[in-house]
Amino acid sequence: MTVSLAKGQKVDLTKSNPGLSKVIVGLGWDTNKYDGGNDFDLDTSAFLIGSNGKTLSDGDFIFYGNLNHTSGSVSHLGDNRSGEGEGDDEQIQVDLSKVPSNIEKIAFTVTIHEAVERGQNFGQVSNAFIRVFNEDTNEELIRYDLSEDYSIETAIVVGELYRHNNEWKFAAIGSGFEGGLGALCDNFGINVG
């Protein structure tokens, strides 16, 4: 049974699902009709974060330009440039058993590619969600539907998996940023040069 969360809520993942190690984090969205003349290209990323609240190296940033973490614990399953269709638009595979011990949380984000140049923001996006499901059984475990109006934001930290007492939990974050991917990278300690 799926646990539906509201912004700020946290829920246990592995304690109530003993033996769970492989999950897929799916993110999806629809774009509202607007007359800007440009396509929307939303991108999902994952940041593997240490105890200092930052990534430990640039390799801890998983996105369309770096699909796999060196530990084999996190893999981006491909860039969807249109967001067309039903269900997940992009997915990130996580093997919780392989996440390095110095990583305390994995933050999942969505950004709008070239948002400023294209005059786009998350106010033009609807039905955004994140869900976590068991890779082996396809059972959806957690879902968080973003209901806020992000009128100026071009990047959102949607949710995060984090360690707590040797178990994994999920938090519904829904925190918006102006400044797109660059702002997220600055926040998590990635040098985008």
QUICORNOR-V801120 format. One record per backbone hydrogen bond with DSSP energy under -1.0 kcal/mol. NH is the residue of the N-H (numbers start at 0). CO is the residue of the C=O. E is the energy in kcal/mol with one decimal. If there is no record, write none. Layout:
# QUICORNOR-V801120
nh = <NH:NH>
co = <CO:CO>
e = <E:E>
This chain:
# QUICORNOR-V801120
nh = <2:4:7:8:10:12:13:19:22:23:24:25:26:27:29:31:42:44:45:46:47:48:49:52:54:59:60:61:62:65:68:71:74:75:76:88:89:91:92:93:94:95:97:102:103:104:105:106:107:108:109:110:111:112:114:117:119:121:123:124:125:128:129:130:131:132:133:134:137:140:141:142:143:145:150:153:154:155:156:157:158:159:160:161:162:163:166:168:169:170:171:172:174:176:182:183:184:185:186:187:189>
co = <140:142:171:5:169:167:167:16:93:132:91:130:89:128:125:123:110:108:61:106:59:104:53:49:187:56:57:45:65:62:73:68:92:66:90:26:26:24:74:22:72:20:94:99:48:48:160:46:158:44:155:42:153:40:111:113:114:152:120:121:29:27:143:25:141:23:138:21:133:131:131:2:129:127:148:176:176:109:174:107:107:170:105:168:103:166:163:161:10:159:8:157:156:154:178:179:180:181:182:183:184>
e = <-2.3:-2.8:-3.0:-2.3:-2.6:-2.5:-1.8:-2.1:-2.8:-2.6:-3.3:-2.5:-2.8:-1.8:-2.8:-3.0:-2.9:-1.9:-2.6:-2.3:-3.0:-3.2:-3.0:-1.8:-3.2:-2.0:-1.3:-3.2:-1.3:-1.8:-2.7:-2.0:-2.5:-3.4:-2.7:-2.6:-2.1:-2.4:-3.2:-3.1:-2.9:-3.3:-2.0:-2.0:-2.7:-1.7:-2.9:-2.5:-3.2:-2.6:-2.2:-2.5:-2.0:-3.1:-1.4:-2.0:-2.8:-3.0:-1.9:-1.3:-3.2:-2.2:-1.9:-2.4:-2.3:-2.5:-2.5:-2.2:-2.5:-3.1:-1.8:-2.5:-2.7:-2.2:-1.2:-2.2:-1.5:-2.5:-2.8:-2.1:-1.3:-2.1:-2.2:-2.4:-2.5:-3.0:-1.4:-3.0:-3.0:-2.7:-2.8:-1.6:-2.1:-3.1:-1.2:-1.6:-2.9:-2.4:-2.2:-2.2:-3.1>
